[in-house]
């Protein structure tokens, strides 16, 4: 997926800052940028929650 490639290339924190900056600057592309931001959040949250589930199951 697009968000995976971007996270791999720039890192999670750097990508989040880039998306936020682009959202402020870019009126015509706000919907696309907002979608990328949502995808990044959902992906990161899913990874974290899967880790918590794994940790609890293997205590």
C-alpha positions, 0 to 999 in steps of 0.5 A, spaced: 500 500 500 502 507 499 502 508 506 506 502 507 511 505 502 511 512 505 512 509 512 518 505 510 522 510 506 521 516 511 519 513 517 513 514 521 514 520 525 517 524 519 511 522 514 506 524 520 510 531 520 510 531 512 502 530 511 501 535 516 505 540 513 502 538 506 495 539 509 496 546 511 499 548 504 495 544 499 488 546 498 486 542 492 489 536 494 486 536 502 482 530 501 487 526 498 492 528 504 487 527 509 486 520 506 493 519 507 493 521 514 487 517 516 491 511 513 497 512 517 493 513 523 489 506 522 495 502 520 499 505 526 494 504 531 493 497 528 500 495 529 500 497 536 494 494 538 496 487 535 502 488 539 498 489 545 494 483 544 500 479 542 504 481 549 498 479 553 497 472 550 504 471 551 505 473 558 
